[in-house]
């Protein structure tokens, strides 16, 4: 999404995380997700963006899973 700053990206990711946690699943099971958020720089290679998002995801998982990290 164009013109979104990191704070807005984190907020969107948090809303998505909460929505997934509230999904009704059969058998009373629950589902959680962890999300890594990264902002693309104008001259950045896509692979570098993905690498930074992956590092943010790893931090989210290390923080206890079911987290959002930027």
C-alpha distance (Angstrom), angle and dihedral (degrees) to the residues before:
residue distance angle dihedral
X1 . . .
X2 3.80 . .
X3 3.79 121.7 .
X4 3.82 96.1 17.8
X5 3.78 117.9 137.1
X6 3.79 125.0 -148.9
X7 3.81 93.5 -98.0
X8 3.80 91.0 55.1
X9 3.80 91.4 46.0
X10 3.80 90.7 51.7
X11 3.81 90.4 48.7
X12 3.80 92.0 51.4
X13 3.80 90.9 47.5
X14 3.82 90.9 49.8
X15 3.81 91.4 52.3
X16 3.80 89.3 50.6
X17 3.82 91.3 48.5
X18 3.81 90.8 51.2
X19 3.82 92.5 47.0
X20 3.81 92.0 52.6
X21 3.82 91.5 48.3
X22 3.82 89.5 54.7
X23 3.81 96.4 50.6
X24 3.79 111.6 122.8
X25 3.80 108.3 -125.3
X26 3.79 129.2 -174.2
X27 3.78 117.4 -90.8
X28 3.78 93.9 20.9
X29 3.78 91.7 -75.8
X30 3.77 120.7 153.9
X31 3.76 133.0 -145.3
X32 3.79 128.9 -153.1
X33 3.78 134.4 -178.4
X34 3.77 136.9 -161.7
X35 3.80 118.4 -147.3
X36 3.79 132.1 -160.5
X37 3.81 116.1 -155.9
X38 3.80 125.9 -160.4
X39 3.79 131.9 169.9
X40 3.78 118.9 -134.6
X41 3.78 116.9 -123.1
X42 3.82 116.5 -139.3
X43 3.81 95.3 -113.6
X44 3.81 98.0 31.0
X45 3.79 123.4 122.2
X46 3.80 113.8 -118.2
X47 3.81 90.1 -122.5
X48 3.82 89.8 58.5
X49 3.80 91.0 51.1
X50 3.80 90.9 50.8
X51 3.81 90.5 47.6
X52 3.82 91.1 53.7
X53 3.82 92.4 46.1
X54 3.81 89.4 50.0
X55 3.81 90.5 51.2
X56 3.82 89.4 51.1
X57 3.81 89.7 50.2
X58 3.81 90.3 51.3
X59 3.84 89.7 52.0
X60 3.81 89.8 50.7
X61 3.80 91.2 52.5
X62 3.81 92.0 46.5
X63 3.83 89.1 52.8
X64 3.79 89.6 64.1
X65 3.81 105.5 -75.1
X66 3.80 125.1 -95.5
X67 3.82 87.0 70.8
X68 3.79 140.5 120.9
X69 3.80 120.3 -133.4
X70 3.78 133.6 179.2
